[in-house]
Amino acid sequence: MHHFRIATFIPFVLLTLGCSSLRKTSIKKVDKELSIVENKMRTLPNISFIQYKHVYNEGANYEVRDTMSMFHSFDTSNKILPKFQVQSTSSKSIFIFNGTDFFSLQNDKKTYTNISDPKKAFANSAYLFRQSWANILSILPTVINSKVVIKKGKDTLIDNKVFYAVNFFYPTKKFNPLSGLTDLETDTIKWNYELIINKSTHLPTQFNMYIQTKSIKTPNYIKVTFNNINTHPDFPNERSWFFSTYAKDYTIYSGNEKRVPLITIGKSFPEWNLPLFDPHSNNISNILISSSQYKGDIVLYAFWIKNCGYSQDALPYFGKIQKDFGGGKFRLISINCEDSKDQIDFFYKKLSPNYPMLYNGKILSEKLGIYGYPIFVLVDKNNTVVKVYEGLDYEKIAHSIQETLAIE
């Protein structure tokens, strides 16, 4: 849910450009090669490399390139999901997961964020772990052993060197960062993965993901290369894994000392007055609407931002929720918390929303204790919070709406 901005990037060399296929191999050969890679990766308790990442999402009007120095330490005895520690550094940011806590350090503002729940750490740092070295290890057992996964392998020539490329996808599901499989979104055709392997070391050199959707011709993608791989790196100083080591230099707590807890069931939803996005208005005039206009209604507030993959996944469901339950006393209200009118215009044209799309919601979201996205808050006709959902779970949200409507 939470998003990280990493502005540092150096020229990204896409390894697969200009490559040519040499020969295809059988499924048995693919599984054998992948097993060798997995076994080789599991012999490396510590590894470091330079990671280049290129993210492109046409559907969200989003593109970023960044470079990080990565250090991974694994408990290789865990055959499914390795217990691991990660340090990722760039000129502007440091991300550290020490096996229990996750924290990020922003060098420009000397701020930090700390999460002490491993599951929430993964959820709030999907950008860091998606297409990561650790994610490859978590995916490989399923790819190798599943009869459902579609896969093919071939030798491929890159810069006059022979590599082995494996393409695979699960027909109805996608691989989440370190957390197994989930169903595809309604607009998604498939998530296709490409693992490029160095034939001499049997280690990954690149891991790509292409997302094919019904509404966009060009697949969205995340492309990651692993360069300067060191299989026997020096282990970072033990104290570098704990935030207390950095507390003196990072005295500002990302505003966390002023944060209020996330609003809970039984609380009254605060009054608000926000601008309604209208594609026909200019950048000066705003159409303001307020909570008083929905007095006596059952409302699902959907908080989102542009630069969040989970928000992008959730957006297509906003209209479905309004269509399924609207027409009476129910209303979904979308609230963007940080993006400009021009950025919201992109989504308005894409979604043609059948619900109010509001913006400038940052102050309201902070008042509610919302700092990760998307968040859904359901209130009844008395303006009392009935449910709060961190992330989209359509079935649970739909059930809560039905129950609340039945009471009315």
C-alpha positions in Angstrom: 0.0 0.0 0.0 2.6 2.5 1.0 4.7 4.0 -1.8 8.3 5.0 -1.9 9.8 7.6 -4.2 13.3 7.0 -5.3 14.5 9.7 -7.6 18.0 8.5 -8.1 18.7 6.8 -11.4 21.5 6.3 -13.8 21.3 5.2 -17.5 19.5 1.9 -17.5 20.8 -0.6 -20.1 18.1 -3.0 -21.1 19.9 -6.3 -21.5 17.3 -7.9 -23.7 17.5 -5.3 -26.5 19.1 -6.6 -29.6 19.1 -10.2 -28.4 18.3 -13.1 -30.7 16.9 -16.5 -30.0 19.1 -19.5 -30.7 17.1 -22.6 -29.8 14.0 -23.6 -27.8 14.1 -26.3 -25.2 11.6 -28.8 -23.8 9.6 -28.3 -20.6 11.7 -31.0 -18.9 14.9 -29.0 -19.8 13.3 -25.8 -18.5 12.5 -27.4 -15.2 16.0 -28.8 -15.0 17.6 -25.4 -15.7 15.4 -23.7 -13.1 16.2 -26.3 -10.5 19.9 -25.7 -11.0 19.3 -22.0 -10.6 17.3 -22.4 -7.5 19.8 -24.8 -5.9 22.7 -22.5 -6.8 20.9 -19.5 -5.3 20.3 -21.4 -2.1 24.0 -22.1 -1.7 24.6 -18.3 -1.3 23.7 -17.2 2.2 24.9 -13.6 1.4 25.0 -11.8 -1.9 25.3 -8.2 -3.1 24.8 -6.5 -6.5 23.8 -3.3 -8.2 20.1 -3.4 -9.1 18.7 -1.3 -12.0 14.9 -1.1 -12.2 12.7 0.3 -14.9 9.0 0.6 -14.1 6.5 1.5 -16.9 2.8 1.7 -16.4 0.9 3.2 -19.3 -2.4 2.7 -17.6 -1.3 4.8 -14.6 0.7 7.4 -16.7 3.7 6.4 -14.6 7.4 5.6 -15.3 10.4 5.5 -13.0 14.0 4.3 -13.3 16.3 3.8 -10.3 19.5 2.3 -9.1 20.2 0.6 -5.8 23.1 -1.1 -4.1 21.6 -4.3 -2.7 22.8 -6.7 0.1 20.7 -9.8 0.8 21.3 -12.3 3.6 19.3 -15.6 3.5 18.4 -18.4 5.8 18.7 -20.9 2.9 17.3 -23.8 5.0 13.8 -22.4 4.4 12.8 -24.1 1.1 9.7 -22.1 0.5 10.2 -18.5 1.5 13.7 -17.8 2.7 14.0 -15.8 5.9 16.1 -12.9 4.9 17.6 -9.5 5.6 17.9 -6.7 3.0 19.8 -3.5 2.8 19.2 -1.2 -0.2 21.0 2.1 -0.6 21.0 4.9 -3.1 22.1 8.5 -2.9 18.8 9.6 -1.5 17.4 6.6 0.4 18.2 3.6 2.5 15.8 0.7 2.9 16.5 -1.9 5.6 14.6 -5.1 6.5 16.3 -6.9 9.4 14.1 -9.9 9.4 11.6 -8.4 11.8 11.4 -4.6 11.3 11.4 -2.6 8.1 12.5 1.0 8.0 13.3 3.5 5.3 15.6 6.5 5.7 15.1 9.6 3.4 18.4 11.4 3.3 17.2 14.7 1.9 14.7 15.4 4.7 16.4 13.2 7.3 13.2 11.4 7.9 12.4 7.8 8.6 9.5 5.3 8.6 9.5 2.2 10.8 7.2 -0.9 10.6 7.6 -3.7 13.1 5.2 -6.2 11.5 6.9 -8.4 8.8 3.7 -8.9 6.9 2.9 -5.2 6.9 6.6 -4.5 6.0 6.2 -6.6 2.8 2.9 -5.0 2.0 4.3 -1.5 2.5 7.4 -2.2 0.5 6.2 -4.1 -2.5 8.2 -1.8 -4.7 11.4 -3.0 -3.1 10.6 -6.7 -3.1 8.8 -7.1 -6.4 11.1 -8.6 -9.0 13.8 -8.9 -6.3 16.4 -11.6 -5.8 14.4 -12.9 -2.9 11.2 -12.9 -4.9 12.8 -15.1 -7.5 13.6 -17.6 -4.8 10.0 -17.5 -3.5 8.5 -18.0 -7.0 10.8 -20.8 -8.4 9.4 -23.7 -6.4 5.9 -23.1 -7.8 7.2 -22.5 -11.4 9.2 -25.7 -11.3 6.6 -28.0 -9.7 3.3 -26.6 -10.9 1.6 -28.3 -13.9 -0.6 -25.2 -14.3 2.3 -22.7 -15.0 2.9 -22.2 -18.7 6.6 -22.0 -19.4 9.1 -22.2 -22.1 12.9 -21.8 -22.4 15.4 -20.9 -25.0 19.0 -19.9 -25.5 19.3 -16.2 -26.4 22.2 -14.1 -27.6 22.9 -10.8 -25.8 25.9 -8.8 -26.7 27.4 -11.9 -28.4 27.0 -13.9 -25.2 24.7 -16.9 -24.8 22.1 -16.7 -21.9 19.2 -18.8 -21.1 15.8 -17.1 -21.0 12.7 -18.7 -19.4 9.2 -17.2 -19.9 6.4 -18.3 -17.7 3.0 -17.3 -16.5 0.1 -18.6 -14.4 -3.1 -18.5 -16.6 -5.5 -17.1 -13.9 -3.2 -15.7 -11.3 -0.2 -13.5 -10.5 2.8 -13.8 -8.2 2.8 -11.3 -5.4 6.0 -10.0 -3.8 7.0 -12.9 -1.4 3.4 -13.7 -0.7 2.2 -16.4 -3.1 -0.5 -16.2 -5.8 -3.6 -14.1 -6.1 -6.3 -13.8 -8.8 -5.8 -11.5 -11.8 -7.7 -8.2 -11.9 -10.8 -8.1 -14.2 -9.0 -6.0 -16.8 -5.9 -8.2 -16.8 -5.1 -10.9 -19.4 -2.0 -12.2 -17.8 1.2 -11.4 -15.9 4.0 -12.8 -18.0 7.5 -13.2 -16.4 10.9 -13.5 -18.0 14.0 -14.8 -16.2 17.3 -14.4 -17.9 20.1 -16.7 -16.6 23.8 -16.5 -16.9 24.7 -20.0 -18.3 28.2 -20.0 -16.7 27.2 -19.0 -13.2 23.6 -20.3 -13.2 22.5 -17.1 -11.6 19.8 -14.6 -12.7 21.0 -11.5 -14.5 17.6 -10.1 -15.3 14.0 -10.6 -14.1 11.2 -8.9 -16.1 7.5 -8.8 -15.6 5.0 -7.8 -18.3 1.3 -7.1 -17.5 -1.1 -7.5 -20.4 -4.5 -5.8 -20.0 -7.6 -5.6 -22.2 -7.5 -1.8 -22.2 -3.9 -1.2 -23.1 -2.1 -2.5 -26.2 1.5 -2.1 -24.8 2.1 -4.3 -21.7 3.1 -2.5 -18.5 6.3 -3.8 -17.2 8.9 -3.9 -14.4 12.4 -4.8 -15.7 15.2 -5.5 -13.2 18.9 -6.3 -13.9 21.4 -7.6 -11.4 24.9 -6.3 -12.1 28.3 -6.6 -10.3 27.1 -9.7 -8.5 29.3 -10.6 -5.5 28.6 -14.0 -4.1 30.9 -13.6 -1.1 30.3 -10.0 0.1 31.4 -8.6 3.4 28.5 -8.7 5.9 27.4 -5.2 6.9 28.1 -4.0 10.4 25.7 -5.7 12.8 24.5 -2.3 14.2 23.6 -1.2 10.7 20.5 -3.4 10.8 18.9 -1.4 13.6 17.2 2.0 13.5 18.8 3.1 16.8 22.1 3.3 14.9 20.6 6.1 12.7 18.4 7.8 15.3 20.9 10.6 15.9 21.1 11.6 12.3 17.4 11.0 11.4 15.8 13.0 14.2 12.7 13.9 12.2 10.2 11.1 12.4 8.5 11.6 9.0 5.8 13.5 11.0 5.0 10.2 12.7 5.0 11.9 16.1 2.0 13.9 14.9 0.2 11.0 13.3 -3.1 9.9 14.7 -4.1 6.2 14.7 -6.2 5.0 11.8 -9.8 5.7 12.4 -11.7 2.8 13.9 -15.2 1.2 14.0 -17.7 3.2 16.0 -16.0 6.6 15.5 -17.8 9.5 13.8 -16.5 10.4 10.4 -15.3 14.0 10.4 -17.0 16.7 8.4 -15.2 17.6 5.1 -15.3 20.1 2.3 -13.4 19.1 -0.9 -13.2 20.0 -4.5 -15.0 17.8 -7.0 -13.0 17.0 -10.1 -14.8 18.3 -13.2 -13.1 18.0 -16.6 -15.0 21.0 -17.8 -13.7 23.4 -15.2 -10.4 25.3 -15.5 -7.5 25.1 -13.1 -8.7 28.1 -11.1 -12.3 27.3 -10.4 -13.2 24.5 -8.1 -16.6 22.9 -7.5 -16.7 22.3 -3.7 -18.9 19.7 -2.2 -19.3 18.8 1.5 -20.2 15.9 3.8 -23.5 17.6 4.5 -24.7 16.7 1.0 -24.6 13.0 2.0 -26.3 13.2 5.3 -28.4 10.1 5.9 -26.5 8.1 3.2 -24.4 5.0 3.5 -21.0 6.1 2.1 -17.9 4.1 1.2 -14.9 6.5 1.1 -12.1 5.2 -1.1 -8.7 7.0 -0.5 -6.1 6.6 -3.2 -3.0 8.1 -4.8 -1.5 7.8 -8.3 1.9 6.4 -7.5 0.8 3.2 -5.7 0.4 -0.1 -7.4 -2.3 -1.2 -5.0 -4.3 1.9 -5.7 -4.0 1.3 -9.4 -5.2 -2.3 -9.0 -8.2 -1.1 -6.9 -9.4 1.8 -9.1 -11.3 -0.4 -11.7 -13.4 -1.7 -8.8 -14.7 1.7 -7.6 -17.2 1.9 -10.5 -18.2 -1.7 -10.0 -19.0 -1.1 -6.3 -21.1 2.0 -7.1 -22.9 0.1 -9.9 -23.6 -2.9 -7.7 -24.9 -1.0 -4.7 -25.8 2.5 -5.8 -29.2 3.9 -6.9 -30.6 4.1 -3.4 -29.0 5.3 -0.2 -25.5 4.1 -1.0 -22.7 6.2 -2.5 -19.0 5.5 -3.2 -16.8 8.6 -2.9 -13.3 8.6 -4.3 -10.8 10.8 -2.6 -7.3 11.4 -4.1 -4.9 12.6 -1.4 -1.9 14.1 -3.2 -2.1 14.3 -7.0 -2.7 17.3 -9.3 -5.8 18.0 -11.4 -3.8 17.1 -14.5 -2.8 13.8 -13.1 -6.4 13.0 -11.9 -7.7 14.0 -15.4 -5.8 11.0 -16.8 -7.7 8.6 -14.5 -11.0 10.4 -15.0 -10.8 9.9 -18.8 -9.7 6.3 -18.4 -12.4 5.3 -15.8 -15.4 7.5 -16.7 -16.4 7.4 -13.1 -20.1 7.0 -12.0 -19.2 8.4 -8.6 -17.8 11.7 -7.2 -14.0 11.9 -7.7 -12.6 14.4 -5.1 -9.1 15.6 -4.6 -6.9 17.7 -2.2 -7.7 15.0 0.4 -4.3 15.0 2.2 -5.5 16.9 5.3 -8.6 14.8 5.7 -6.6 11.5 5.2 -4.1 12.6 7.9 -6.9 13.5 10.2 -8.2 9.9 9.7 -4.7 8.4 10.3 -4.4 7.3 6.6 -0.8 7.1 5.3 -0.9 4.0 3.1 -3.2 3.4 0.2 -5.8 2.4 -0.8 -7.9 2.7 2.3 -11.7 2.2 2.4 -13.9 3.6 5.2 -17.6 2.6 5.3 -20.0 4.8 7.3 -23.7 4.2 8.0 -26.6 6.7 7.8 -25.6 8.2 11.1 -22.1 9.0 9.8 -20.6 6.3 12.1 -17.7 4.2 10.9 -18.8 0.6 10.2 -15.7 -0.9 8.6 -12.2 0.1 7.7 -10.3 -1.8 5.0 -6.6 -1.4 4.4 -6.3 -2.5 0.7 -9.0 -3.8 -1.6 -10.9 -7.0 -0.7 -14.0 -6.7 -2.9 -15.9 -9.6 -1.4 -15.5 -8.4 2.1 -16.3 -4.8 1.2 -19.4 -5.9 -0.7 -20.5 -8.1 2.2 -20.1 -5.1 4.6 -22.1 -2.9 2.3 -24.9 -5.4 2.0 -25.1 -5.9 5.8 -25.2 -2.1 6.4 -27.9 -1.6 3.7 -30.0 -4.4 5.3 -29.9 -2.7 8.7 -31.3 0.5 7.1 
